[in-house]
Amino acid sequence: MASGVKDLLGQTEMLTQLVAAARREHLHHCYIFEGPPQVGKHTAALRLAMAAACAWEGDEVPCGVCTSCRQIQRGVHPDVILIEPDPERKSRTISVDQVREVIRVVRLHRFSARWRTVIFDPADGLMPQAANALLKTLEEPPPGTGFILVTSRVSALLPTVRSRSQRVRFRAVPEDTLTAWLVARGVEATSAARLSRLSMGCPGKALALADGGLAELDKARDQLLNVLSEGPTELFDYAETLSQAKDARGALDRTLDALEGLLRDAALVASSRGDRLLNADRPELVAAWAANLWPTGLDRLQREINHTRERQQVNVNNRLLVEALLARVATELGSARRVGRSG
């Protein structure tokens, strides 16, 4: 398993600086790792935790082979604590009880590592009461303990949490770089280029698309376009079908991704930069969307998508979310919703 910093695509320079700080024992007490989903934030958090705990005294750390590194890779190191949404809750939130348990544990002596790392992922899942309970510990953590808050929605974190943290921004990987990386992993060049665009520069998402996700995304797009060309009854029926899917959260995510891709393409066409479209197979439809939505309609729909994603995190009824979103899209598109119906 990879364990160093050089293989973390697009983030090597930033991670190298953090690892150097870990080796000097100069880590900040709380970092926010922010950036788009699946760009490498979670992996970087684990690599930094490995560097802070690594027993190797040489230059290349984390080494990936010492006991601490291997335990972190297996997810069993007692001084690396990963906090994720409470599995007992339907919503993807982190509860105040989880935070209180973290506070209790970090007051105890460390087991073996020089530096204990607590990772919250996604940190925007912290409920307000949970975030407030964590504030004092974030500001004055026990000696040898640090926090990493991983998020794709930094604005969702309380200002008091952001003010106590050092923000580390993860950028999308340039398309050419990501394409070459995918080709090196055996992806055919033409497919790799499309995957790079569709993933918006996020390696993890590109790999997921390459492993069957692309067909699912295309299917979600075609279903969305078909239902938008119909009337209100079909829209509401589709919302019900989507909310009852076995993987309802994943189905909604794919629908939102497909819609965002179409909005991106419409913006490119409207600004005369339509040579690198995600939906190049639907030029007439993209042109119609550009004509009807540019510029304010695109902004309104993007805000609606962002609102839908935020509400999804707190377990608002998926059917109601989809109904509201599709109704808004249909209204904004007007006659353009019937252009280029998918076969």
C-alpha positions, 0 to 999 in steps of 0.5 A, a space after each residue: 500500500 502506498 504510504 508516502 507523499 509523492 504519490 498523492 496526485 496534485 497535493 505533493 508540495 502541500 503535504 510535504 510541508 505538513 510532513 516536515 512540520 510533523 517531523 519537527 513536532 511543529 504541527 498546528 493543533 487543528 487543521 481544516 482540510 478543505 476542497 472538492 470531494 474525493 480530491 485526496 483530503 482523507 488520504 492526506 489526513 491519514 498520511 499526516 497522521 502516519 508521519 506524526 507517528 512514524 518511528 523511522 528516523 530517516 528522510 522518507 516519512 511516513 515509511 509505511 513499514 514500521 509498526 505505527 504506519 502499518 497499524 494506521 494503514 489497517 485502521 487500528 492505531 490507538 492514537 489515530 482516532 477517526 470520527 465519522 457520522 454516527 452509524 446509528 443515525 439515518 442522517 450523515 451527522 456527528 453527534 454530541 455524544 461522539 464528540 464527548 467520547 473523543 474529549 474523554 479519550 484525548 484526556 487519557 495518556 497516549 499509547 505509543 505515538 509522539 502525536 495523537 491525531 483525531 480526524 473528523 470526516 466529514 467535519 461538516 457533519 458536526 451538529 451545532 451542539 457537537 461543534 460547540 462541545 468541541 470548541 474548548 478542546 480545539 482551542 486548548 487540546 491536550 499536549 501531543 494531540 491535534 485535530 484534522 477536520 476534513 470537509 468539502 463544505 467549509 462554509 458549513 462549519 461554525 465560524 468559531 470552529 474555523 477561527 480556531 483552525 489552520 485551513 489547508 486548501 486542496 485544489 482540483 488536479 489539472 485535467 492533463 495531469 489527471 488524464 496522464 495519471 489515469 492512462 498510467 493506470 491502464 485507462 484508455 486515453 479517450 476515456 481517461 480524458 472524459 473521466 478527468 473532465 467528469 471528475 472535475 479534477 478529483 482522482 478518487 472520483 475519476 477512479 470510481 467513475 472508471 470502475 463502473 460509475 461512468 455508466 451509472 452517471 450516464 444513466 442518471 443523466 438520461 433519466 433526468 433529461 427524459 423526466 424533465 421533458 415530461 409533465 408534473 405527474 412524471 416529475 413527481 413519480 420520478 422523485 418517488 422512484 429515486 427516493 425509494 431506490 435501494 441506494 437512494 443517497 447514491 442515486 440522488 448524488 448521481 442525479 445532482 452530479 449529472 445536473 451540475 455537469 449539464 449546467 457547467 456545459 451550458 455555462 461554457 457554451 454561453 461564454 463561447 468556451 464549448 470545446 471541452 464539454 462533459 456532455 459533448 454527445 448532447 450539443 443541441 440540448 446543451 445549447 438550449 440550456 445555455 440560451 435559456 439559463 445564462 446567466 442568472 438561471 445557472 446561478 439560481 439552479 446551482 444554489 438549488 443544487 447546493 441547498 439540496 446537498 446540504 439538506 440531504 446531509 441532515 436527512 430531509 426526505 429525499 422525495 421532497 428534495 427531488 420534487 423541489 429540485 426538479 420543479 425548479 429546474 423545469 421552471 427555469 428551463 421552460 421550453 428548453 426542457 423538451 429539447 434533445 430528449 434522450 432515447 
